[in-house]
């Protein structure tokens, strides 16, 4: 897109700039459509507007973060409970030690 002297004209530069902007805009639209699809697959209904999709996505991310925190807290609680069970002395199971009065002399 160069003139005969090798320099680009203002009209050509404007056209190239507009094409770059159009590609950028299309890429953003495709990404937002991808977010809408993720929300739909997660059972979250949103309006088709870009603003609604972005708002819904942010809410979904916050909900996932809260769920992750709750699951991590539950995991930590369960691990602590398991550790306390492992440390506690256990009576023998099923067998009575010799001399404990469980057998015939």
C-alpha positions as CSV (number, residue, x, y, z in Angstrom):
1,X,0.0,0.0,0.0
2,X,2.7,2.5,-1.1
3,X,2.5,5.2,-3.6
4,X,4.9,5.5,-6.6
5,X,7.6,7.2,-4.5
6,X,7.4,4.4,-1.8
7,X,5.6,6.5,0.9
8,X,2.2,5.6,2.1
9,X,-0.5,8.1,1.6
10,X,-2.7,9.3,4.4
11,X,-5.7,7.5,2.9
12,X,-3.8,4.3,2.8
13,X,-2.6,4.7,6.4
14,X,-6.2,5.4,7.4
15,X,-7.4,2.3,5.6
16,X,-4.7,0.1,7.2
17,X,-5.5,1.5,10.6
18,X,-9.2,0.9,10.1
19,X,-8.5,-2.7,9.1
20,X,-6.3,-3.3,12.2
21,X,-9.1,-1.9,14.3
22,X,-11.7,-4.1,12.6
23,X,-9.6,-7.2,13.2
24,X,-9.1,-6.2,16.9
25,X,-12.8,-5.6,17.3
26,X,-13.6,-9.0,15.7
27,X,-11.2,-10.8,18.0
28,X,-12.8,-9.2,21.0
29,X,-16.2,-10.1,19.8
30,X,-15.1,-13.8,19.3
31,X,-13.7,-13.9,22.8
32,X,-16.9,-12.5,24.3
33,X,-18.9,-15.0,22.4
34,X,-16.6,-17.7,23.9
35,X,-17.3,-16.3,27.4
36,X,-21.1,-16.4,26.7
37,X,-20.8,-20.1,25.6
38,X,-18.9,-20.9,28.8
39,X,-21.6,-19.3,30.9
40,X,-24.3,-21.2,28.9
41,X,-22.5,-24.5,29.5
42,X,-22.4,-23.7,33.2
43,X,-26.2,-23.1,33.2
44,X,-26.0,-19.3,33.5
45,X,-28.3,-17.4,31.3
46,X,-27.2,-13.9,30.2
47,X,-28.4,-11.3,27.8
48,X,-26.5,-11.1,24.5
49,X,-25.0,-7.7,25.2
50,X,-21.2,-7.6,25.8
51,X,-21.7,-5.8,29.1
52,X,-24.1,-8.5,30.4
53,X,-21.7,-11.2,29.3
54,X,-18.7,-9.6,31.0
55,X,-20.8,-8.9,34.2
56,X,-22.0,-12.5,34.2
57,X,-18.5,-13.8,33.7
58,X,-17.2,-11.7,36.6
59,X,-20.0,-13.0,38.9
60,X,-19.3,-16.6,37.8
61,X,-15.6,-16.2,38.5
62,X,-16.4,-14.8,42.0
63,X,-18.8,-17.8,42.7
64,X,-16.1,-20.3,41.6
65,X,-13.6,-18.5,43.9
66,X,-16.0,-18.8,46.8
67,X,-16.6,-22.4,46.1
68,X,-12.9,-23.1,45.9
69,X,-12.3,-21.4,49.2
70,X,-15.1,-23.4,50.8
71,X,-13.7,-26.7,49.4
72,X,-10.2,-25.8,50.6
73,X,-11.6,-25.0,54.1
74,X,-13.4,-28.3,54.2
75,X,-10.3,-30.2,53.0
76,X,-8.2,-28.5,55.7
77,X,-10.8,-29.4,58.3
78,X,-10.9,-33.0,57.2
79,X,-7.1,-33.3,57.1
80,X,-6.9,-31.9,60.7
81,X,-9.6,-34.4,61.8
82,X,-7.6,-37.2,60.2
83,X,-4.4,-36.1,61.9
84,X,-6.2,-36.0,65.3
85,X,-7.5,-39.6,64.7
86,X,-4.0,-40.8,63.7
87,X,-2.4,-39.3,66.9
88,X,-5.1,-40.6,69.3
89,X,-4.2,-43.9,71.0
90,X,-6.2,-46.8,69.6
91,X,-7.3,-49.8,71.7
92,X,-6.4,-53.1,70.1
93,X,-9.2,-54.4,67.8
94,X,-10.4,-58.0,67.8
95,X,-7.6,-59.4,69.9
96,X,-7.2,-59.3,73.7
97,X,-3.6,-59.2,74.8
98,X,-2.4,-62.2,76.7
99,X,-2.9,-61.9,80.4
100,X,-5.8,-59.5,80.0
101,X,-8.3,-62.0,81.3
102,X,-9.9,-62.8,78.0
103,X,-8.8,-66.4,77.8
104,X,-8.7,-69.6,79.8
105,X,-5.8,-69.9,82.3
